[in-house]
C-alpha cells in the first residue's frame, strides 16, 4: 500500500508579507485551546473572526462545535446548518481572503452555491466582505492613518481599508448580534511605500475595535512589539499591561517558533482576555523551544515595563533591591548632536573641523554644524550604536560594541552618547561594564526591537566606574543564584 501525502492546504499557504501573516492550523488550535472548552458544547455560543484571511479559525471552531454538539443535535446536516447559520461569523480583510475563507468553512467560495455544505441566501453567507475606501483627512485616513499619496487608488486596486476598523460602529456588520468569543489574527501593519521599518502598526486598532463589541472572551495573535510601546502604541500598551482581565499570555521571543519562516522583529504573542476574570496572568514564555509558566501580573510592581522572561523576574527584583540610580541617566537622546545620517562630511581634517563617527564611513565636520550638546564635544565619552538587531535562537549580543569617544569628536544619529566622563580610563571601565553579560541581559529585558533608546537601559544600575567590572563581580554583588547565573549565560553571547 502506498502512503498518500494529503497535507492540510491551509498549512501550505505562503505568507505574502509581514503585513498580513496567515495562521497555520496548529497555531489556530493553540489559541482556541486557551478558551473554556465548554463553549464548544453549547448551541448558544457565538464566535466572530473579524479579520479572517484563510478562514482557519472559523474552520477549526466549526470542527470543535461539530464534535461538541453531537448529543444536542444528532443529525449531522442539521448540526452543521445550526453552527454555520447561528454560531460562526467572519469579516474578511480582502476580497481574495473572503473567497478563501468561505472555501475553507463552507467548502465553496460562494455560500449560496450548490457546492456549499450549508445553503445561504447570499453569496457571502456569514463571512462578509465589502470593498470600502479610506476616509481622508489632511492626507491621512482618519481610521487607520494610511497615507493618501500611497493608498488613494482607483476602484480596480485593493484599498486595504479593512472593514472592521474603518467605522465608528463595529456593531453594524452583524446587527443585533452579541458575540461571546472574538478570535483571530489581524493585519499587523500598513506599509507606507517606504522602508518596512517605517510601516505603521495596525494590530492594536483591531484589538481596540473588538473590545467595543464587549465579548466575554477575546483571543488574538499580535506582534510583541507593543511591550515597549512607541509608534502610536503607548496608550495601547498601558491599557494592556494594566488590564487585569487578561488571563493568559503566550509569548514567543522568536516569531519563527510561532510562525515558521516568518521574521517579526520583537517576536509575537497571543492572549486571552476574559471579561469574567480579574487577577494575575498565566504567562507562558517560549525561548529556544523551552516553555516556562508563571502566574503574575503583566506589570511588575513599581515598574513601567513587562518582563517577558519568567526566569528574569527574580533577578530583576534582586537588582532593584539595591535602589541604585539607572544607567539610562547617562545615555543621550536620539541624534545627540543634531546630525542626521545623510549629512555630507569631509574625508580630511581642516581648521575648525572635528572627527565625526558615522556609518558607513567616519569623516570630519565643521564645528558650526553641531546643532546640540556642543559642550559634550570636548569631553571623554562612550559611543554605542542606536540600532542593533538579531534573529534566531539565543544567545544574543543584544547591543553593538561600545567604543571610546575621545575629546573633540561627535557622531551622527547612528550612535548614542554615554557620559560625559572625566578620563579615558573611566570610559574604558564603562565599556567593560557594558560588555558584561549582566549588563546586556538587563538591557534585553526592555529591548523588544532593534532600536535602543535610552529607556532600554532603565533596568541597568549605575556602578562605581573607578575600576572595571566583570560578570563574576556583578553576580556576587547582587547575590544571584547558580540557576539565575546559568540563565543569563544561556541568553547572552560573550563580547570580546
BELBELTA-V737167 format. One line per field, one symbol per residue. phi: phi as a letter, one per 30 degrees, with the letter a starting at -180 (. if undefined). psi: psi as a letter, one per 40 degrees, with the letter a starting at -180 (. if undefined). burial: # if it has 9 or more other C-alpha atoms within 8 Angstrom, else .. Layout:
phi: ???
psi: ???
burial: ???
//
This chain:
phi: .cdddbddeddcddddaddbcdcdeededddddddeddddccdcdcbbcdbdcdiddddddedddeddceddbddddddddddddcbbbbbdcbddddddddddcciadbdcddcddbdcdbddicccabdccdcdbhibddcciddddccdcdddcddhcdedccadbddddbeicccdbcblbdecabdcjcdedcdcdbeddddddddddhddbbbbcbddddeciihicdddeddddcddddcbbcccdcdddcceicccejibbbbbccddcaldcdccccbhiccbbbcaddcdeibcbccdceddddddddddddhcdddddccdddhdcicddcdcbddbdbeicbdbdbccbdabbdedddcbhdddedcdabcbddbacbbidddcdibdddbdcdeibbadddbccckdbdaddddddddddddddedddddedcccbddbddddcdddddbdcdbdbbddddedeciddedddddeddccdecd
psi: hhhhhgihdeeehihdiedhhihiddddddddddiheedeeheehhihheficeedddddddddddddedddgdhddddddddddedhiihididddddddddddefheheeieehehhieiddbegihhhiiihhhfeihedeeihdddegiideihdfghddefiegeeddgiehhhdhhiagiidihieeaiddeihidddddddddddefidhhhihiieeedeaifeeddddddddeheehdihhhhdhddedghehhhheaiiiihhhdeihaiihhhhhhfehhiiigiidhiheifihhehdeeddddddddeefiiidddehiiigdefhideihiieihihfiihhhihehiaiiideehdifddddeiiihihidhhiiiaiiiiddiihiihhiifiaiaediihhaiieidddddddddddeidddddddddeheidhgiddeedehiiihfeiiiidddddddefhiddddddddddhiih.
burial: .........#....#..########.###.##..#....###..##################.###.###..##...########.#########.#################..#.##...#######.#..#.#...#####.###.####.....#.######...##.......##############......#########.###.#.###############...##.##...#..################..##############.##.########.....##..####....###..#.##.##.###.....###..##.######.#.......#...######...#####...##.##..#############....#######.#.##################..#.#############################.######......####..##....#...##.#######...
//
